[in-house]
């Protein structure tokens, strides 16, 4: 992955994208058993590397505990095992894993030519409720062994439907320390690719009802922000907001109290998993051994401190913030934390987390540390007379009050502790307001939300002598703040002509599209009548992300309030909420929108029409026949009750709902056509639901797995 932050570029993966181009020669040259060239994997080539770096090893010999140095370096020279996390509420995935896959993998034997012995998946010892798992199969084994290949397909299928996330074990730790509750407002400062953010969303949505809290996920890179949004959409929750800003400049928002007074929006929890040199990921990206250098950490330290400062400024008093990196370097870890705490003047303090995740092996934070200069010299203190050291800053080194700061409360994860990557985590509590003053703190600007003064074009000098006949002169008298939906003057001296823009945020899409609440009363009435939406359905929480209104998304009340607090349009919103409706091109339907599978389960409780009760057998069969006639569908269940109920409703979108005796419910978006049923569920989700239904119905597996 190529990442950029603060003008610094760094690369953290070992595969270069080198597409093969060439002539028409038919020779295969030096090929492997797979018919691929040696050293080439598909369209990618692997940079030559060795898992050695004398500079890295000499520096970290003074950082790692002496008795653990050899084990740590030896572990870093091995491949990282694969780990995944099952999302809260997806216990059926865990049950499939434990009852179907583990027994098969228990007796798996491998040929000697395949390499090391096979270790079956096991739960992470420190992860609660057996929802985090570890296995040591290499990627080559997952591709070659038939059983492991099927197991890998199961993991990919469950991941695609949002039931699990393949994630490095150490990156699962920071969200646990934040202790997020369903009512919390949470800010993830550097969220992409979104694995930790999905953990935060798990906690916010754990109550099962519409969340009272919200997770705001930010990333500075626009492309990574869209990748982040793609990953979070799998969660199918209305309680998230993806924005794109430099982490040091995340805008402050304000909301009105009942008296009309404005207050700055603060967050209950903040996660600062900042960009870093990434030398804790050497097991995952082994080519970084040969690219490791001192400047990687030196160039990022200022940005890391700035992000942490901004995060603590947006944190509410009494709230918690995690600062974390995937680096071993104390310059990016303890040095940043020490500067942050000292500049806060006692408003921030480190929290002891030794009682959390007791099965997690860890090392304490450092109270003194060396710094590697760009001249590759190791410094233990600031040497003012050394000209080569002038690129260093005195704040990089351990301050004299390290004991008072309790830096030992920080958490260091070394790779040999529990066969993981490396990580640094600390939990910070805000106990008072931050100090204000120059050279002390990069405080958040005061939030003063005033109506923008209308901008009037200067009239030409001759305008006083002659009447204006051109359109541009008339346009100068129109209130521009009104056109943006911002004018709040009771008696404005400019013209309020036409309709004000009802949008409440920039959507971040193409052509500066706006995030706009659904206000078309004719469409609202059509949706309400066609689907029989109850009067309690919060239509004010339905938004369009583009002027074409191709899709309508549903956001939670807390997310809506946050969007409305952005009165000055500072937020660059990339995505939010869950897709609930999308336009259909079927002209025979009385409603131009069909129900999206993403939002089907959320919409179902409010539907009084077109939610068709069905049986598990019918849903099981229809998911394997995505487009089927009524005549064939009548054979899916005894009595053909579902088809009879479908025949009673008009052409258009509908939902099939079914529930097992144990309380497991299924909801499927379909289109009831002229004598046909079309299923609008992705292939991966359909296959996952089929396997879950197969276990409930105890139906035999087909010769070829997956939906037809």
C-alpha positions as CSV (number, residue, x, y, z in Angstrom):
1,X,0.0,0.0,0.0
2,X,1.4,3.4,-0.9
3,X,0.5,6.0,1.7
4,X,1.1,9.7,1.9
5,X,0.9,11.9,4.9
6,X,2.3,15.4,5.4
7,X,4.2,15.2,2.1
8,X,5.9,12.0,3.2
9,X,5.5,8.9,1.1
10,X,6.2,5.4,2.3
11,X,5.4,1.9,1.0
12,X,4.4,-1.0,3.2
13,X,3.9,-4.0,0.9
14,X,6.2,-6.3,-0.9
15,X,4.4,-6.8,-4.2
16,X,5.0,-4.3,-7.0
17,X,2.3,-3.9,-9.6
18,X,4.3,-4.7,-12.8
19,X,2.0,-5.9,-15.5
20,X,3.7,-8.1,-18.0
21,X,3.8,-6.8,-21.5
22,X,5.8,-8.2,-24.3
23,X,6.0,-9.8,-27.7
24,X,4.4,-12.9,-29.2
25,X,7.0,-15.5,-28.2
26,X,5.5,-18.8,-27.3
27,X,8.3,-20.0,-25.0
28,X,7.4,-20.2,-21.3
29,X,11.0,-19.8,-20.2
30,X,11.7,-20.5,-16.5
31,X,8.3,-21.5,-15.3
32,X,7.1,-23.1,-12.1
33,X,4.7,-26.0,-11.7
34,X,1.8,-23.6,-11.9
35,X,3.0,-22.4,-15.4
36,X,4.1,-19.1,-14.0
37,X,7.6,-17.5,-14.3
38,X,9.9,-18.0,-11.4
39,X,9.4,-15.1,-8.9
40,X,6.2,-13.9,-10.6
41,X,2.8,-14.2,-9.1
42,X,0.2,-13.5,-11.7
43,X,0.7,-9.9,-12.8
44,X,3.0,-9.1,-9.9
45,X,6.7,-9.5,-9.2
46,X,8.3,-9.7,-5.8
47,X,11.1,-7.3,-5.0
48,X,14.3,-9.2,-4.0
49,X,14.8,-8.9,-0.2
50,X,16.5,-10.4,2.8
51,X,15.1,-10.5,6.3
52,X,18.1,-8.6,7.6
53,X,19.0,-5.0,8.4
54,X,22.1,-4.3,10.4
55,X,20.9,-0.8,11.1
56,X,17.5,-2.0,12.3
57,X,19.0,-4.7,14.5
58,X,21.7,-2.5,16.1
59,X,19.1,0.2,16.9
60,X,16.5,-2.1,18.4
61,X,19.1,-4.0,20.4
62,X,18.9,-0.8,22.6
63,X,15.1,-0.6,22.5
64,X,13.9,-4.2,23.1
65,X,14.5,-5.8,26.5
66,X,17.9,-7.5,26.5
67,X,16.5,-10.9,27.5
68,X,13.9,-10.8,24.7
69,X,15.9,-9.3,21.9
70,X,16.9,-12.6,20.3
71,X,13.4,-14.0,20.4
72,X,11.9,-10.8,19.0
73,X,14.3,-10.6,16.0
74,X,13.8,-14.4,15.3
75,X,10.1,-14.0,15.3
76,X,10.2,-11.0,13.0
77,X,12.0,-13.2,10.4
78,X,9.0,-15.5,10.1
79,X,5.7,-15.1,8.2
80,X,2.7,-13.7,10.0
81,X,-0.1,-16.1,10.7
82,X,-3.6,-15.3,9.5
83,X,-6.2,-14.0,11.9
84,X,-9.8,-13.0,11.6
85,X,-12.5,-11.6,13.8
86,X,-16.2,-12.5,13.8
87,X,-18.5,-9.5,14.2
88,X,-20.8,-9.2,17.2
89,X,-24.2,-10.7,16.5
90,X,-22.8,-13.1,13.9
91,X,-22.7,-16.2,16.1
92,X,-24.0,-18.4,13.3
93,X,-20.7,-17.8,11.6
94,X,-18.8,-19.0,14.7
95,X,-21.2,-22.0,14.9
96,X,-20.5,-23.0,11.3
97,X,-16.7,-22.6,12.0
98,X,-16.8,-24.8,15.1
99,X,-19.3,-27.4,14.0
100,X,-18.6,-27.8,10.3
101,X,-15.0,-26.7,9.6
102,X,-13.0,-27.5,12.7
103,X,-13.9,-31.2,12.6
104,X,-12.8,-31.4,9.0
105,X,-9.5,-29.5,9.6
106,X,-8.8,-31.6,12.7
107,X,-7.7,-34.6,10.7
108,X,-6.1,-32.7,7.9
109,X,-2.7,-34.2,6.8
110,X,-0.3,-32.6,4.4
111,X,2.3,-34.1,2.1
112,X,5.9,-33.4,3.2
113,X,6.3,-31.5,0.0
114,X,3.7,-29.0,1.2
115,X,5.8,-27.8,4.1
116,X,5.2,-27.5,7.8
117,X,2.6,-29.4,9.8
118,X,-1.0,-28.1,9.8
119,X,-2.3,-26.3,12.9
120,X,-6.1,-26.1,12.9
121,X,-7.7,-22.7,13.7
122,X,-7.8,-21.8,17.3
123,X,-9.5,-18.9,19.2
124,X,-7.2,-16.0,20.3
125,X,-6.7,-16.6,24.0
126,X,-7.3,-12.9,25.0
127,X,-10.2,-12.2,22.6
128,X,-13.6,-12.5,24.4
129,X,-16.3,-15.0,23.5
130,X,-14.2,-17.0,21.0
131,X,-14.9,-14.3,18.4
132,X,-11.2,-13.8,17.4
133,X,-9.4,-16.7,15.6
134,X,-5.8,-17.6,14.5
135,X,-4.5,-20.1,12.0
136,X,-1.1,-20.7,10.6
137,X,-1.9,-21.9,7.0
138,X,0.2,-20.2,4.4
139,X,-1.4,-18.5,1.5
140,X,0.1,-21.2,-0.8
141,X,-1.6,-23.9,1.2
142,X,-4.9,-22.1,1.1
143,X,-4.7,-22.0,-2.7
144,X,-3.4,-25.6,-3.2
145,X,-5.1,-27.9,-0.7
146,X,-8.7,-28.6,-1.7
147,X,-10.1,-28.6,1.8
148,X,-8.2,-25.4,2.8
149,X,-9.3,-23.8,-0.5
150,X,-12.9,-24.5,0.5
151,X,-12.3,-23.1,3.9
152,X,-10.7,-20.0,2.4
153,X,-13.8,-19.5,0.2
154,X,-16.0,-19.8,3.4
155,X,-13.9,-17.0,5.0
156,X,-14.2,-14.8,1.9
157,X,-17.9,-15.4,1.6
158,X,-18.5,-14.5,5.3
159,X,-16.3,-11.5,4.9
160,X,-18.2,-10.2,1.9
161,X,-21.5,-10.3,3.7
162,X,-20.0,-8.5,6.8
163,X,-20.0,-11.4,9.2
164,X,-16.2,-11.4,9.8
165,X,-13.1,-9.4,9.0
166,X,-9.7,-10.7,8.3
167,X,-7.5,-8.5,10.5
168,X,-4.1,-8.7,12.1
169,X,-4.5,-9.7,15.8
170,X,-2.6,-6.7,17.3
171,X,-4.8,-4.2,15.4
172,X,-7.8,-5.7,17.2
173,X,-6.5,-4.5,20.6
174,X,-7.0,-0.6,20.6
175,X,-10.8,-0.6,20.2
176,X,-11.1,-2.9,23.3
177,X,-9.2,-0.4,25.5
178,X,-11.6,2.4,24.5
179,X,-14.6,0.7,26.2
180,X,-17.1,2.1,23.6
181,X,-20.8,2.1,24.7
182,X,-23.8,2.2,22.4
183,X,-24.6,5.9,23.3
184,X,-21.1,7.2,22.6
185,X,-20.0,9.5,19.8
186,X,-16.7,8.1,18.5
187,X,-14.1,9.6,16.2
188,X,-11.6,7.5,14.3
189,X,-9.0,10.0,13.2
190,X,-7.1,7.8,10.7
191,X,-9.6,5.1,9.9
192,X,-8.7,3.5,6.6
193,X,-8.9,0.6,5.7
194,X,-11.5,0.4,8.4
195,X,-11.0,-2.8,10.4
196,X,-10.7,-1.0,13.7
197,X,-13.6,1.2,12.7
198,X,-15.8,-1.8,12.2
199,X,-14.9,-2.9,15.7
200,X,-16.0,0.4,17.1
201,X,-19.3,0.1,15.1
202,X,-19.8,-3.4,16.6
203,X,-19.7,-1.8,20.1
204,X,-22.0,1.1,19.1
205,X,-24.6,-1.2,17.5
206,X,-24.4,-4.0,20.1
207,X,-27.7,-3.1,21.7
208,X,-29.7,-4.3,18.7
209,X,-31.9,-1.2,18.5
210,X,-31.2,2.0,16.5
211,X,-27.9,3.2,18.0
212,X,-27.9,6.3,20.1
213,X,-24.3,6.8,19.2
214,X,-22.3,7.4,16.0
215,X,-18.9,6.6,14.6
216,X,-17.2,9.2,12.5
217,X,-14.4,7.7,10.4
218,X,-11.9,10.0,8.9
219,X,-9.0,9.6,6.5
220,X,-6.7,12.1,4.8
221,X,-6.4,10.3,1.5
222,X,-9.5,10.4,-0.7
223,X,-9.0,7.1,-2.3
224,X,-8.4,5.4,1.0
225,X,-11.5,7.1,2.4
226,X,-13.6,5.5,-0.4
227,X,-12.0,2.1,0.4
228,X,-12.9,2.8,4.1
229,X,-16.5,3.5,3.1
230,X,-16.6,0.3,1.0
231,X,-15.6,-1.8,4.0
232,X,-18.0,-0.1,6.4
233,X,-21.0,-0.6,4.1
234,X,-20.7,-4.3,4.9
235,X,-21.7,-3.5,8.5
236,X,-25.2,-2.4,7.3
237,X,-25.6,0.1,10.1
238,X,-27.0,3.7,9.9
239,X,-24.7,4.9,12.6
240,X,-21.5,5.8,10.7
241,X,-20.1,8.8,8.8
242,X,-17.1,8.7,6.6
243,X,-15.3,12.0,6.1
244,X,-12.1,13.0,4.3
245,X,-9.8,15.5,6.1
246,X,-6.2,15.9,7.2
247,X,-6.2,14.4,10.7
248,X,-4.7,17.6,12.1
249,X,-7.5,19.7,10.7
250,X,-10.7,17.7,11.4
251,X,-13.3,20.5,11.6
252,X,-15.1,21.3,14.8
253,X,-18.9,21.3,14.7
254,X,-21.6,23.0,16.9
255,X,-25.1,22.2,17.9
256,X,-28.0,24.3,19.3
257,X,-29.4,23.7,22.7
258,X,-33.2,24.3,23.4
259,X,-32.4,28.0,24.2
260,X,-30.7,28.5,20.8
261,X,-27.2,28.7,22.3
262,X,-24.5,26.9,20.3
263,X,-22.1,24.4,21.8
264,X,-19.1,22.6,20.3
265,X,-19.7,19.0,19.4
266,X,-17.3,16.8,21.4
267,X,-16.6,13.1,21.2
268,X,-16.8,10.6,24.0
269,X,-14.1,8.3,22.5
270,X,-11.3,9.1,20.0
271,X,-9.0,6.6,18.2
272,X,-5.7,8.0,16.9
273,X,-4.1,5.1,15.1
274,X,-1.7,7.4,13.3
275,X,0.4,6.9,10.1
276,X,3.8,5.5,11.1
277,X,7.0,3.9,9.8
278,X,5.3,0.5,10.2
279,X,8.3,-1.6,11.3
280,X,6.0,-3.6,13.5
281,X,4.6,-5.1,10.3
282,X,7.9,-6.7,9.0
283,X,6.3,-10.2,9.2
284,X,3.5,-9.1,6.9
285,X,5.7,-6.9,4.6
286,X,9.2,-8.6,4.7
287,X,10.6,-6.3,1.9
288,X,10.5,-3.5,4.5
289,X,13.6,-5.0,6.1
290,X,15.8,-3.6,3.3
291,X,14.0,-0.3,3.1
292,X,14.1,0.5,6.8
293,X,15.7,3.9,7.6
294,X,15.8,6.5,10.3
295,X,14.0,9.2,8.2
296,X,10.8,7.2,8.1
297,X,10.1,7.9,11.8
298,X,11.8,11.4,11.9
299,X,9.6,12.7,9.0
300,X,6.3,11.5,10.6
301,X,6.7,12.5,14.2
302,X,5.4,16.1,13.8
303,X,2.3,14.9,12.0
304,X,1.7,12.2,14.6
305,X,1.8,14.7,17.4
306,X,-0.5,17.1,15.5
307,X,-3.1,14.4,15.0
308,X,-3.0,13.4,18.6
309,X,-3.3,17.0,19.7
310,X,-6.3,17.5,17.4
311,X,-8.0,14.4,18.6
312,X,-7.6,15.4,22.3
313,X,-9.0,18.9,21.4
314,X,-12.2,17.3,20.0
315,X,-12.4,14.9,23.0
316,X,-14.9,15.7,25.7
317,X,-13.8,16.1,29.3
318,X,-14.0,12.7,30.9
319,X,-13.6,10.9,27.5
320,X,-11.0,8.4,26.5
321,X,-8.5,8.5,23.6
322,X,-6.3,5.7,22.3
323,X,-3.0,6.6,20.6
324,X,-1.5,3.7,18.7
325,X,1.0,2.8,16.0
326,X,2.3,-0.4,14.4
327,X,5.9,0.8,15.0
328,X,8.5,-0.2,17.6
329,X,10.2,3.2,17.4
330,X,10.0,5.2,20.7
331,X,10.2,8.4,18.6
332,X,6.8,7.6,17.2
333,X,5.4,6.2,20.5
334,X,6.6,7.3,24.0
335,X,8.2,10.5,22.6
336,X,4.8,11.6,21.1
337,X,2.9,10.7,24.2
338,X,5.3,12.5,26.5
339,X,5.1,15.7,24.4
340,X,1.3,15.4,24.2
341,X,0.9,15.1,28.0
342,X,3.4,17.8,28.9
343,X,1.8,20.3,26.5
344,X,-1.6,19.5,27.9
345,X,-0.7,21.0,31.3
346,X,-2.3,18.2,33.3
347,X,-5.5,18.0,31.3
348,X,-4.5,14.6,29.9
349,X,-3.3,11.6,31.8
350,X,-2.4,8.0,31.0
351,X,-4.8,5.3,32.1
352,X,-3.5,1.9,33.6
353,X,-4.9,-0.9,31.4
354,X,-3.2,-3.8,33.0
355,X,-6.5,-5.2,34.2
356,X,-8.0,-5.2,30.7
357,X,-7.6,-8.3,28.4
358,X,-5.7,-10.2,31.1
359,X,-4.7,-13.0,28.7
360,X,-2.9,-10.5,26.5
361,X,0.9,-10.6,26.9
362,X,2.5,-7.2,26.9
363,X,5.6,-5.2,27.8
364,X,5.4,-1.8,29.6
365,X,6.2,1.5,28.0
366,X,9.7,2.9,28.0
367,X,10.8,5.6,30.4
368,X,14.1,6.3,28.5
369,X,14.9,5.6,24.9
370,X,17.5,6.2,22.2
371,X,16.9,8.2,19.0
372,X,18.4,7.2,15.6
373,X,19.5,10.3,13.6
374,X,19.5,10.7,9.9
375,X,23.3,10.2,10.0
376,X,22.5,6.7,11.4
377,X,24.1,7.6,14.8
378,X,22.3,6.5,17.9
379,X,21.7,9.3,20.4
380,X,20.8,8.9,24.1
381,X,20.5,12.6,24.7
382,X,20.3,15.8,22.8
383,X,23.8,16.8,21.8
384,X,23.8,20.5,21.0
385,X,27.4,20.6,19.9
386,X,26.8,17.8,17.3
387,X,25.9,19.6,14.1
388,X,24.6,16.3,12.6
389,X,22.1,16.1,15.4
390,X,20.5,19.5,14.7
391,X,17.8,17.7,12.7
392,X,16.7,16.3,16.1
393,X,14.5,18.1,18.6
394,X,15.0,18.1,22.4
395,X,11.4,16.9,22.7
396,X,12.3,13.7,20.9
397,X,14.1,12.5,24.0
398,X,12.7,11.3,27.3
399,X,11.7,14.4,29.5
400,X,12.9,14.7,33.1
401,X,9.3,14.0,34.4
402,X,8.8,10.5,32.9
403,X,8.0,9.1,36.3
404,X,5.2,11.6,36.8
405,X,3.8,10.9,33.4
406,X,3.6,7.2,34.1
407,X,4.8,6.2,30.7
408,X,5.1,2.6,31.9
409,X,1.3,2.5,31.5
410,X,1.8,2.4,27.8
411,X,1.5,-1.1,26.1
412,X,4.1,-2.6,23.9
413,X,3.3,-5.8,21.9
414,X,6.4,-7.7,20.7
415,X,6.0,-10.4,18.0
416,X,7.2,-13.3,20.0
417,X,4.8,-12.7,22.9
418,X,1.8,-14.4,21.2
419,X,2.9,-14.9,17.5
420,X,1.7,-11.5,16.3
421,X,3.0,-8.4,14.7
422,X,4.4,-5.4,16.7
423,X,2.2,-2.7,18.2
424,X,2.2,0.3,20.6
425,X,-1.0,1.4,22.4
426,X,-1.8,3.8,25.2
427,X,-5.1,5.0,26.7
428,X,-5.4,8.7,27.6
429,X,-8.1,10.3,29.7
430,X,-9.1,13.9,29.4
431,X,-9.6,15.2,32.9
432,X,-9.9,18.9,32.3
433,X,-10.1,21.5,29.5
434,X,-6.9,21.9,27.5
435,X,-4.8,25.1,28.1
436,X,-5.0,28.0,25.7
437,X,-2.1,30.1,24.7
438,X,0.6,30.4,22.1
439,X,3.4,27.8,21.9
440,X,1.5,25.6,24.4
441,X,-1.2,23.8,22.5
442,X,-2.6,23.4,19.0
443,X,-6.1,24.0,20.3
444,X,-9.3,23.6,18.3
445,X,-10.6,27.0,17.0
446,X,-13.5,28.4,18.8
447,X,-16.7,27.5,17.1
448,X,-18.6,30.7,16.1
449,X,-21.4,29.9,13.8
450,X,-22.6,33.1,12.2
451,X,-24.5,33.5,9.0
452,X,-22.2,34.3,6.1
453,X,-22.4,37.9,5.0
454,X,-23.9,38.1,1.5
455,X,-21.4,38.9,-1.2
456,X,-22.6,41.7,-3.5
457,X,-20.9,42.2,-6.9
458,X,-19.7,45.8,-7.3
459,X,-21.9,47.6,-9.7
460,X,-20.3,49.5,-12.5
461,X,-20.1,53.3,-12.1
462,X,-22.6,53.9,-14.9
463,X,-25.3,51.9,-13.1
464,X,-26.5,54.9,-11.2
465,X,-27.3,56.7,-14.4
466,X,-29.0,53.9,-16.4
467,X,-31.3,51.1,-15.5
468,X,-29.7,47.6,-15.5
469,X,-31.0,45.3,-18.1
470,X,-28.5,42.4,-18.0
471,X,-29.0,39.2,-16.0
472,X,-25.7,39.5,-14.1
473,X,-26.8,42.8,-12.5
474,X,-30.1,41.1,-11.3
475,X,-28.1,38.1,-10.0
476,X,-26.0,40.5,-7.8
477,X,-29.2,41.3,-5.7
478,X,-30.0,37.6,-5.0
479,X,-28.9,36.5,-1.5
480,X,-26.2,34.0,-2.0
481,X,-26.4,32.7,1.5
482,X,-30.1,31.9,0.8
483,X,-29.2,30.0,-2.3
484,X,-26.8,27.9,-0.1
485,X,-29.5,27.4,2.6
486,X,-27.6,29.5,5.1
487,X,-29.3,32.9,5.3
488,X,-30.9,33.4,8.8
489,X,-31.8,37.1,8.6
490,X,-35.4,37.8,9.3
491,X,-35.4,40.8,7.1
492,X,-32.7,40.3,4.5
493,X,-32.0,43.3,2.2
494,X,-31.2,40.9,-0.7
495,X,-33.7,39.0,-2.8
496,X,-34.7,35.5,-1.8
497,X,-35.5,34.2,-5.2
498,X,-36.3,30.5,-6.0
499,X,-35.8,27.6,-3.7
500,X,-33.0,27.4,-1.2
501,X,-30.6,24.4,-1.4
502,X,-31.9,21.9,1.2
503,X,-28.6,20.0,1.4
504,X,-26.8,19.7,4.7
505,X,-23.3,18.5,3.7
506,X,-21.0,17.9,0.8
507,X,-21.3,14.3,-0.2
508,X,-17.7,13.9,-1.4
509,X,-18.9,12.4,-4.7
510,X,-18.4,13.5,-8.2
511,X,-19.3,17.0,-9.4
512,X,-19.5,18.4,-5.8
513,X,-22.7,16.5,-5.1
514,X,-24.6,17.3,-1.9
515,X,-26.0,15.1,0.8
516,X,-29.7,16.1,0.8
517,X,-32.6,15.0,3.0
518,X,-35.5,13.5,1.1
519,X,-38.0,16.4,0.7
520,X,-40.1,15.4,-2.4
521,X,-43.5,15.1,-0.9
522,X,-44.9,13.2,-3.8
523,X,-42.2,10.6,-3.6
524,X,-42.5,10.4,0.2
525,X,-46.2,9.7,-0.2
526,X,-45.6,7.1,-2.9
527,X,-43.0,5.2,-0.8
528,X,-45.3,5.4,2.3
529,X,-48.4,4.1,0.5
530,X,-46.7,1.4,-1.7
531,X,-44.8,-0.2,1.2
532,X,-47.3,0.6,3.9
533,X,-44.7,2.5,6.0
534,X,-46.1,3.3,9.5
535,X,-46.5,6.8,10.6
536,X,-43.6,6.4,13.0
537,X,-41.1,5.8,10.2
538,X,-38.4,8.6,10.5
539,X,-38.5,9.8,6.9
540,X,-36.4,12.8,8.0
541,X,-33.5,10.3,8.3
542,X,-33.6,9.3,4.6
543,X,-31.0,11.1,2.4
544,X,-29.9,11.2,-1.2
545,X,-26.2,11.4,-1.9
546,X,-26.5,12.8,-5.4
547,X,-28.8,15.0,-7.5
548,X,-30.0,12.0,-9.6
549,X,-31.4,10.4,-6.4
550,X,-30.4,7.0,-7.7
551,X,-30.0,5.7,-4.2
552,X,-31.7,6.7,-0.9
553,X,-29.8,6.0,2.3
554,X,-31.0,5.8,5.9
555,X,-28.9,7.3,8.7
556,X,-29.5,7.2,12.4
557,X,-30.8,10.0,14.4
558,X,-27.4,10.7,16.0
559,X,-25.8,10.8,12.6
560,X,-28.5,13.2,11.3
561,X,-27.9,15.5,14.3
562,X,-24.2,15.5,13.6
563,X,-24.7,16.4,9.9
564,X,-27.1,19.2,10.8
565,X,-24.5,20.6,13.2
566,X,-22.2,21.1,10.2
567,X,-23.9,24.4,9.3
568,X,-20.9,25.9,7.7
569,X,-20.4,22.9,5.4
570,X,-17.0,22.1,6.7
571,X,-17.3,18.3,6.5
572,X,-16.4,16.5,3.3
573,X,-18.7,13.6,3.7
574,X,-17.7,10.5,1.6
575,X,-20.4,8.1,2.8
576,X,-22.9,7.6,5.6
577,X,-25.7,5.3,6.6
578,X,-27.1,2.3,4.9
579,X,-28.6,2.0,1.4
580,X,-32.3,1.5,1.8
581,X,-33.9,2.2,-1.6
582,X,-32.6,2.3,-5.1
583,X,-34.2,3.2,-8.4
584,X,-35.7,0.5,-10.5
585,X,-36.0,0.6,-14.3
586,X,-39.2,-1.6,-14.2
587,X,-42.0,0.6,-15.6
588,X,-44.7,-1.8,-14.5
589,X,-44.1,-1.1,-10.8
590,X,-46.2,1.6,-9.2
591,X,-43.2,2.7,-7.1
592,X,-39.9,3.8,-8.8
593,X,-37.8,2.5,-6.0
594,X,-37.1,-1.0,-4.9
595,X,-35.8,-2.1,-1.5
596,X,-32.1,-2.6,-1.2
597,X,-30.9,-5.8,0.6
598,X,-28.5,-3.7,2.7
599,X,-31.4,-1.8,4.4
600,X,-34.1,-4.5,4.2
601,X,-33.8,-5.7,7.9
602,X,-33.9,-2.1,9.1
603,X,-37.0,-1.2,7.0
604,X,-38.9,-4.4,7.8
605,X,-40.3,-3.4,11.2
606,X,-42.0,-0.3,9.7
607,X,-43.5,-2.2,6.7
608,X,-47.2,-3.0,6.8
609,X,-47.4,-4.0,3.2
610,X,-45.3,-6.2,0.9
611,X,-43.5,-8.0,3.7
612,X,-44.5,-11.5,2.7
613,X,-44.3,-14.2,5.4
614,X,-42.5,-17.3,4.1
615,X,-40.9,-20.6,5.2
616,X,-37.3,-21.5,5.7
617,X,-37.7,-24.1,2.9
618,X,-39.0,-21.5,0.4
619,X,-36.2,-19.0,1.2
620,X,-33.6,-21.8,1.0
621,X,-34.8,-22.7,-2.5
622,X,-35.4,-19.2,-3.9
623,X,-31.8,-18.1,-2.9
624,X,-30.5,-20.9,-5.1
625,X,-32.8,-19.9,-8.0
626,X,-32.3,-16.2,-8.3
627,X,-34.9,-15.8,-11.1
628,X,-37.7,-18.3,-11.0
629,X,-41.2,-18.6,-12.3
630,X,-44.2,-18.9,-10.0
631,X,-45.0,-22.4,-11.3
632,X,-41.6,-23.7,-10.3
633,X,-41.6,-21.7,-7.0
634,X,-44.8,-23.5,-6.0
635,X,-42.8,-26.7,-5.7
636,X,-40.4,-25.2,-3.1
637,X,-42.7,-25.7,-0.2
638,X,-45.7,-27.8,0.7
639,X,-49.0,-25.9,0.0
640,X,-47.3,-23.1,-2.0
641,X,-48.4,-20.6,0.6
642,X,-45.6,-18.0,-0.2
643,X,-46.4,-17.9,-3.9
644,X,-50.1,-17.5,-3.2
645,X,-49.4,-14.5,-1.0
646,X,-47.1,-13.0,-3.7
647,X,-49.8,-13.4,-6.3
648,X,-52.1,-11.2,-4.1
649,X,-49.8,-8.2,-4.3
650,X,-49.0,-5.9,-7.2
651,X,-45.9,-5.9,-9.3
652,X,-42.9,-4.4,-7.5
653,X,-40.3,-4.8,-4.8
654,X,-41.1,-6.9,-1.7
655,X,-39.5,-8.6,1.2
656,X,-39.5,-12.3,2.1
657,X,-39.3,-12.9,5.8
658,X,-38.9,-16.2,7.6
659,X,-37.8,-17.3,11.1
660,X,-36.6,-20.5,12.6
661,X,-37.8,-22.1,15.8
662,X,-34.7,-21.0,17.5
663,X,-35.3,-17.3,16.6
664,X,-32.9,-17.0,13.6
665,X,-34.6,-14.7,11.1
666,X,-34.0,-14.2,7.4
667,X,-35.0,-11.2,5.3
668,X,-34.6,-11.3,1.5
669,X,-35.2,-8.5,-1.0
670,X,-37.1,-9.7,-4.1
671,X,-39.0,-8.3,-7.1
672,X,-42.4,-9.7,-7.7
673,X,-42.7,-9.6,-11.5
674,X,-45.4,-10.9,-13.9
675,X,-45.3,-14.6,-12.8
676,X,-41.7,-14.5,-11.8
677,X,-39.6,-13.9,-8.6
678,X,-36.2,-12.1,-8.9
679,X,-33.9,-12.1,-5.9
680,X,-31.8,-9.0,-5.3
681,X,-29.1,-10.5,-3.0
682,X,-25.4,-10.7,-3.8
683,X,-23.9,-14.1,-4.8
684,X,-21.7,-14.1,-1.6
685,X,-24.5,-13.3,0.8
686,X,-26.9,-15.8,-0.9
687,X,-24.3,-18.6,-0.6
688,X,-23.8,-17.7,3.1
689,X,-27.5,-17.7,3.8
690,X,-27.9,-21.0,2.0
691,X,-25.3,-22.7,4.1
692,X,-26.9,-21.3,7.3
693,X,-30.3,-22.5,6.2
694,X,-28.9,-25.9,5.2
695,X,-27.7,-26.4,8.8
696,X,-31.1,-25.4,10.2
697,X,-33.0,-27.7,7.7
698,X,-30.3,-30.4,7.8
699,X,-30.5,-30.5,4.0
700,X,-27.8,-32.4,2.1
701,X,-25.0,-30.4,0.4
702,X,-25.1,-30.2,-3.4
703,X,-22.4,-31.5,-5.6
704,X,-21.3,-28.0,-6.3
705,X,-21.6,-25.5,-3.4
706,X,-23.1,-22.0,-3.8
707,X,-26.2,-20.7,-5.4
708,X,-27.1,-21.6,-8.9
